[in-house]
Every structure is written in structure tokens, then in C-alpha cells.
Amino acid sequence: MRPNSIPGPGSGDQVIVIGGGVSGALTAARLVDAGFQVTVLEKAYIGNGASSRSAACIRAQFTVKETILGMAYSTDWYCNFMEHLPHPGDYYKPVITQNGYLFLHERADKTHPWCREAAVMEWHAAQKDVQLQQEMGVPTEILSASQVHARWPHILEDQIIGATWCPTDGFLDHDAIYHQGFAYAQAHGAQLHQKHEVVASKTRGGRIRSVITGDGSTFEGDWFINASNAWAPRLSPLLGGMDLLIEPQKRYLYFMTPNAPIMSNEEWRQLPMTIFGNCKRRGAYCRPEGDKLMIGWGHPTQPETEFADEDQDVIRNGFGPSENGLHNLGYAALQEIRDFAPTLGDCGGIKHATCGFYDVTPDHNPYIGMDTQLENLVHVCGFSGHGLMHAPVTAALVEAIITGKIGPQGQVYLPAPFDQHPLDLRRFDPNWEKRISIPERNVL
Ligand SMILES: Cc1cc2nc3c(=O)[nH]c(=O)nc-3n(C[C@H](O)[C@H](O)[C@H](O)COP(=O)(O)OP(=O)(O)OC[C@H]3O[C@@H](n4cnc5c(N)ncnc54)[C@H](O)[C@@H]3O)c2cc1C
């Protein structure tokens, strides 16, 4: 870790959070609880970015210790959402649906020829990952093909060698999270300024003194949090900060309505988030979204570094819901699903697509740490499609950074019962080049 990346405490209590998504919301809420004076600046309106466009899934089935523990903490935090962010008078509905995550691993002889070797390796690696997840207290299990089929009869037993299954994984209510996060922060003294785009900063002695918004207003602070996600690599240099290796990449979600029921309502409502094959060029996924099926698939898209806000919703050629044919990604994802679950893959047509930007880092792990040029700028970005599930632990790490509650080797302890292992903050350091050699698997 860089010697200057662990700041000392007592550097002042005025915090400016830039960005009105889940990361900004939960960070603001956490910091008001810790006694900070918080101001949030949002260029448009809350939820203008990826937070309102997300598939909103959450899982602790990861391959890196920090992420597993962090996501176990986030899951628990979301399960106790209203205890963390009570807001008198509000209608309460849970923000997490724990239908579980089911990673299907296919038989080498059943997959595409170019996936065969990878399928074998991925299955071995997945079983080791389950061991690590269990050691971190996550209740992931390995299921045999027959166990999977007995439980979810629409999945072909013959197609798979087994699966990993974590019943506490699931999906989130993304809009409720940032609305409630900001409402709580405001009720506890935070100021939220929408339509305030940060366009410049005034710096002195290696610190930001103030930021300036498009209308000419100036906001002074002791700490500045870059929670601007896909805009983060543009914002950082505007503030005088470091270059961030983040590419805004478009990701699409497709929504299918079954023509006729293929299972009972109850079974449909309880369908897990399912990932169909785990090796490269497989990995289409789906989960229920009311009476629809939400479908997605990781796929290469050109980075759109200078995107405008409106571009977030622009569906590029080959990605539209109505273009049937193999060049259409949604249709191709359905074909993939059909290999594993024909009744699901054949039950209807895709009617609707939405999209938004991932903020992708080279190793698909986020940047949560101090800037190299400015000693009071903290970056929380580069979530690479995992920022919603990350937001509670992101907020906890920001608090640790600005209060200095970090061990000499970058250790941060989450609250009990997640304090059995420290999180190594270096894992998230935007300037720690070694992290790039530790690729994250199971990228969606
Ligand atoms: C299709 C899709 C599927 C996804 N699926 C999942 C999933 O299953 N699980 C999961 O955990 N995550 C998922 N994600 C990712 C997740 O949605 C994001 O990581 C998360 O919402 C990021 O939240 P954020 O608050 O950091 O950023 P955002 O919600 O993008 O908010 C950033 C905000 O910063 C504001 N801003 C930008 N520049 C400035 C400026 N100069 N001044 C002031 N304000 C500024 C923007 O207007 C925006 O509102 C998905 C994303 C997409 C697009």
C-alpha cells in the first residue's frame, strides 16, 4: 500500500459525496451516523446512473476472500435494512429477496467444443471456491445433477455435472435502497443537492479545498468522495485527481413474459438467480421479476468513455428486443438457457430490453481507496457490475478510511459476526498494481 494511503483521523468532519446512486446514498447514511456533516452533490437526480438500471442481484459466491466476506456482510445488512435506516412513517417492505443463486456447471461432453476443457477446470475451481466460502461462514453447497433436477425439474439433469448453490443470495429492490438511504441521511442532517454537477475543484497543498458545480456554487469540505461510477474516470482529473482505469461498458437486460405457465406461481416466484454454464462464452443468467423473466448475459461491448446521460438507455444495433436472430443478444441468451432448461427457454419471446453502464476495471474488482494526487479524495467506483451488492460494505470501508480505523497492513474489521477475518483494503486500492494479477472469476 502507498505510505500516504492511510490517512490519520481528525482531519475535519465536512464530507462532500459526489454521486446520487446507491454508493453515495449508503455512504452518506453511514457517515451521518458516524457524526460527519455530509453534503451530496448529484448532477441530475438521484438514481440517474446505474443504480436505477441494475439487475440488482446479490451473492456471496465469489472467489476472493475480501469479496466473499464483504458480500456476506452486505447480505446481512440488507436483511436488516430498516434497522439500519429507520425512517418513521415509511411503508416497509423488505429490500432483499433471498431466492438463492444457482451456478450450473455443465458436462464437458454436452457443452460447446471450445468450452470443454474450461468446463472441467471451472467445475474443479468452483468446488474449491465453495470450501473458501464455507470457511468464511457462507452457506454455499455443492449439488449433484440429480439434486438440482429434483429441486428444479425444468433443469435437465443430463446437461450438468453439478451446481453450486447459496440460499442466502438473491436480489434487491434497487430504487428503495437509494431513496431510503438519502431520506435517512437527510433526516439526520445531510444536505442533498440534485442538478448540481461538479465541474471543477480548488486545491491547495495537495488537498481539495472546495468543488464548484455547474451553476457556479462552491462547496467546501474536508473530505471528498468520488461516487460517480461510470463518470468517475472523467470526474477524477477534473478534481485534480489520479487517472482511473475504468471503462464504461454497456450491459443489457431482457424481459420475457411466458406465453403460458410452465410451473406454479409459487415455483416461479421462488426461482433462484440461475447462471447457465460457467466457462467463457457461456454464463447467460435469469431470475424472476414479478411475472416476467429477467435475462442477461456478459458480453463484450465497446467502451463509451464520453457517453452522455441519454446514452445510458440507448440500445445499440444487435441488442434490441425485437430483432430475432442469432445476432440479437437477448435471443442468443435464450438459446443458451434452452440448452439447460428447454421449457424455460421456449416459454415466450423477449418483449422488452433495458440497459445501463458498468464501470469496468481491469480485474473487475472495485476501487475503494485514497487518490494518489490528493490526500482528501476517496474513490468508490469501478464496481464492474457489482456496486449494488457492494454498497453496504463500500460505506463501511469509506468510514474506516476517513476515520483512520485501518491496521498498519491495511486491515479493516467489519462489525461482528463478520470480524473473524480482516478485509485487506489494499485489495481495493486504485493504485495497487499487484491486484491486477489476481483476476476475479464468475464475472457477470
Ligand atoms: C444492466 C446492469 C445490471 C447490473 N446488475 C447488477 C447486479 O446484479 N448486482 C449489482 O450489485 N450490481 C449490478 N449492476 C451494477 C450496479 O447497478 C452499479 O454498480 C451501482 O448501481 C453503482 O452505484 P453508484 O452509486 O456507485 O453509481 P450510479 O448509480 O451510477 O450513480 C453515480 C451518480 O453520479 C452522478 N454523477 C456523475 N458525475 C457527476 C458529477 N460530475 N457531479 C455530480 N454527480 C455526478 C450520476 O448522475 C449518477 O447519478 C448492474 C448495472 C447494470 C447497468
PDBQT file of the ligand as one rigid body, heavy atoms in Angstrom, charges set to zero:
ROOT
HETATM    1  C1  LIG A 501     -27.595  -3.709 -16.638  1.00  0.00    +0.000 C 
HETATM    2  C2  LIG A 501     -26.937  -3.663 -15.293  1.00  0.00    +0.000 A 
HETATM    3  C3  LIG A 501     -27.033  -4.747 -14.436  1.00  0.00    +0.000 A 
HETATM    4  C4  LIG A 501     -26.442  -4.692 -13.176  1.00  0.00    +0.000 A 
HETATM    5  N1  LIG A 501     -26.594  -5.751 -12.323  1.00  0.00    +0.000 NA
HETATM    6  C5  LIG A 501     -26.093  -5.687 -11.080  1.00  0.00    +0.000 A 
HETATM    7  C6  LIG A 501     -26.330  -6.726 -10.152  1.00  0.00    +0.000 A 
HETATM    8  O1  LIG A 501     -26.984  -7.708 -10.464  1.00  0.00    +0.000 OA
HETATM    9  N2  LIG A 501     -25.832  -6.584  -8.893  1.00  0.00    +0.000 N 
HETATM   10  C7  LIG A 501     -25.095  -5.492  -8.512  1.00  0.00    +0.000 A 
HETATM   11  O2  LIG A 501     -24.653  -5.432  -7.367  1.00  0.00    +0.000 OA
HETATM   12  N3  LIG A 501     -24.833  -4.512  -9.385  1.00  0.00    +0.000 NA
HETATM   13  C8  LIG A 501     -25.319  -4.574 -10.640  1.00  0.00    +0.000 A 
HETATM   14  N4  LIG A 501     -25.086  -3.578 -11.540  1.00  0.00    +0.000 N 
HETATM   15  C9  LIG A 501     -24.164  -2.514 -11.148  1.00  0.00    +0.000 C 
HETATM   16  C10 LIG A 501     -24.777  -1.564 -10.162  1.00  0.00    +0.000 C 
HETATM   17  O3  LIG A 501     -26.046  -1.150 -10.626  1.00  0.00    +0.000 OA
HETATM   18  C11 LIG A 501     -23.835  -0.383 -10.009  1.00  0.00    +0.000 C 
HETATM   19  O4  LIG A 501     -22.532  -0.850  -9.696  1.00  0.00    +0.000 OA
HETATM   20  C12 LIG A 501     -24.284   0.521  -8.885  1.00  0.00    +0.000 C 
HETATM   21  O5  LIG A 501     -25.620   0.931  -9.088  1.00  0.00    +0.000 OA
HETATM   22  C13 LIG A 501     -23.365   1.735  -8.840  1.00  0.00    +0.000 C 
HETATM   23  O6  LIG A 501     -23.917   2.634  -7.936  1.00  0.00    +0.000 OA
HETATM   24  P1  LIG A 501     -23.179   4.005  -7.757  1.00  0.00    +0.000 P 
HETATM   25  O7  LIG A 501     -23.947   4.772  -6.746  1.00  0.00    +0.000 OA
HETATM   26  O8  LIG A 501     -21.742   3.765  -7.499  1.00  0.00    +0.000 OA
HETATM   27  O9  LIG A 501     -23.273   4.679  -9.198  1.00  0.00    +0.000 OA
HETATM   28  P2  LIG A 501     -24.505   5.257 -10.017  1.00  0.00    +0.000 P 
HETATM   29  O10 LIG A 501     -25.795   4.710  -9.594  1.00  0.00    +0.000 OA
HETATM   30  O11 LIG A 501     -24.163   5.166 -11.449  1.00  0.00    +0.000 OA
HETATM   31  O12 LIG A 501     -24.503   6.764  -9.572  1.00  0.00    +0.000 OA
HETATM   32  C14 LIG A 501     -23.476   7.657  -9.963  1.00  0.00    +0.000 C 
HETATM   33  C15 LIG A 501     -24.122   9.036  -9.921  1.00  0.00    +0.000 C 
HETATM   34  O13 LIG A 501     -23.098  10.012 -10.065  1.00  0.00    +0.000 OA
HETATM   35  C16 LIG A 501     -23.692  11.122 -10.722  1.00  0.00    +0.000 C 
HETATM   36  N5  LIG A 501     -22.614  11.950 -11.259  1.00  0.00    +0.000 N 
HETATM   37  C17 LIG A 501     -21.742  11.611 -12.241  1.00  0.00    +0.000 A 
HETATM   38  N6  LIG A 501     -20.868  12.628 -12.449  1.00  0.00    +0.000 NA
HETATM   39  C18 LIG A 501     -21.201  13.615 -11.569  1.00  0.00    +0.000 A 
HETATM   40  C19 LIG A 501     -20.685  14.923 -11.322  1.00  0.00    +0.000 A 
HETATM   41  N7  LIG A 501     -19.641  15.405 -12.009  1.00  0.00    +0.000 N 
HETATM   42  N8  LIG A 501     -21.280  15.680 -10.371  1.00  0.00    +0.000 NA
HETATM   43  C20 LIG A 501     -22.337  15.197  -9.650  1.00  0.00    +0.000 A 
HETATM   44  N9  LIG A 501     -22.867  13.970  -9.864  1.00  0.00    +0.000 NA
HETATM   45  C21 LIG A 501     -22.303  13.186 -10.814  1.00  0.00    +0.000 A 
HETATM   46  C22 LIG A 501     -24.551  10.450 -11.805  1.00  0.00    +0.000 C 
HETATM   47  O14 LIG A 501     -25.563  11.305 -12.286  1.00  0.00    +0.000 OA
HETATM   48  C23 LIG A 501     -25.112   9.254 -11.055  1.00  0.00    +0.000 C 
HETATM   49  O15 LIG A 501     -26.402   9.500 -10.505  1.00  0.00    +0.000 OA
HETATM   50  C24 LIG A 501     -25.686  -3.561 -12.778  1.00  0.00    +0.000 A 
HETATM   51  C25 LIG A 501     -25.578  -2.476 -13.646  1.00  0.00    +0.000 A 
HETATM   52  C26 LIG A 501     -26.200  -2.510 -14.886  1.00  0.00    +0.000 A 
HETATM   53  C27 LIG A 501     -26.081  -1.317 -15.785  1.00  0.00    +0.000 C 
ENDROOT
TORSDOF 0
